[in-house]
Amino acid sequence: MSAGPFRLILTFVSLCLFFSCLCDGHLLQIDRVLAATLPIGRYPVCSPRTSQCLVVLAWLLALALGAGVTSAAGAKFEPSLLLCAPGLPHEFGITLVSLYCSAFASMVIGYVVLIVSFG
């Protein structure tokens, strides 16, 4: 059964929302760590304009990833999720979880380095 255009659009939108949520959540966590560890006068590290550019870049990255994954893997309806998801192999999920855990570990290591160097 081929994926219709409506199913492809739904998959693209759900992937874009997922990726932008991940990127923006990580930016928020980095901001919280910097706010908690940097001394007064050193926070914020970047200007509001730079922060706005980072958020827009995260959204553009989410759009690019959503378009790439949807066009490469197609779309299928997942009844357990009640939404359209890309038809990806299980190895993709394992890779994604590994990358997520690596990003989390690097955040923890960065937090420890900030505490040691500024604490």
Contacts in CASP RR format, 6 or more apart in sequence:
PFRMAT RR
TARGET T0000
AUTHOR 0000-0000-0000
METHOD contacts of the structure
MODEL  1
MSAGPFRLILTFVSLCLFFSCLCDGHLLQIDRVLAATLPIGRYPVCSPRT
SQCLVVLAWLLALALGAGVTSAAGAKFEPSLLLCAPGLPHEFGITLVSLY
CSAFASMVIGYVVLIVSFG
3 11 0 8 1.000
3 74 0 8 1.000
3 75 0 8 1.000
3 76 0 8 1.000
4 75 0 8 1.000
7 75 0 8 1.000
7 76 0 8 1.000
7 77 0 8 1.000
7 84 0 8 1.000
8 70 0 8 1.000
8 74 0 8 1.000
8 75 0 8 1.000
8 84 0 8 1.000
10 75 0 8 1.000
10 83 0 8 1.000
10 84 0 8 1.000
11 70 0 8 1.000
11 74 0 8 1.000
11 75 0 8 1.000
11 84 0 8 1.000
11 85 0 8 1.000
11 86 0 8 1.000
12 66 0 8 1.000
12 67 0 8 1.000
12 70 0 8 1.000
14 83 0 8 1.000
14 84 0 8 1.000
14 85 0 8 1.000
15 62 0 8 1.000
15 65 0 8 1.000
15 66 0 8 1.000
15 69 0 8 1.000
15 70 0 8 1.000
15 86 0 8 1.000
16 62 0 8 1.000
16 63 0 8 1.000
16 65 0 8 1.000
16 66 0 8 1.000
17 62 0 8 1.000
18 62 0 8 1.000
19 61 0 8 1.000
19 62 0 8 1.000
19 65 0 8 1.000
19 66 0 8 1.000
20 58 0 8 1.000
20 59 0 8 1.000
20 62 0 8 1.000
22 100 0 8 1.000
23 58 0 8 1.000
23 59 0 8 1.000
23 61 0 8 1.000
23 62 0 8 1.000
24 55 0 8 1.000
24 58 0 8 1.000
26 103 0 8 1.000
26 107 0 8 1.000
27 54 0 8 1.000
27 55 0 8 1.000
27 58 0 8 1.000
29 107 0 8 1.000
30 107 0 8 1.000
31 44 0 8 1.000
33 107 0 8 1.000
33 110 0 8 1.000
33 111 0 8 1.000
33 114 0 8 1.000
34 43 0 8 1.000
34 44 0 8 1.000
34 45 0 8 1.000
34 114 0 8 1.000
35 43 0 8 1.000
35 44 0 8 1.000
37 111 0 8 1.000
37 114 0 8 1.000
37 115 0 8 1.000
37 118 0 8 1.000
37 119 0 8 1.000
38 45 0 8 1.000
38 114 0 8 1.000
38 118 0 8 1.000
39 118 0 8 1.000
44 51 0 8 1.000
46 54 0 8 1.000
69 86 0 8 1.000
69 88 0 8 1.000
70 86 0 8 1.000
73 86 0 8 1.000
73 87 0 8 1.000
73 88 0 8 1.000
73 92 0 8 1.000
74 86 0 8 1.000
74 87 0 8 1.000
75 84 0 8 1.000
75 85 0 8 1.000
75 86 0 8 1.000
75 87 0 8 1.000
76 84 0 8 1.000
76 85 0 8 1.000
76 86 0 8 1.000
76 87 0 8 1.000
77 83 0 8 1.000
77 84 0 8 1.000
77 85 0 8 1.000
78 84 0 8 1.000
78 85 0 8 1.000
END
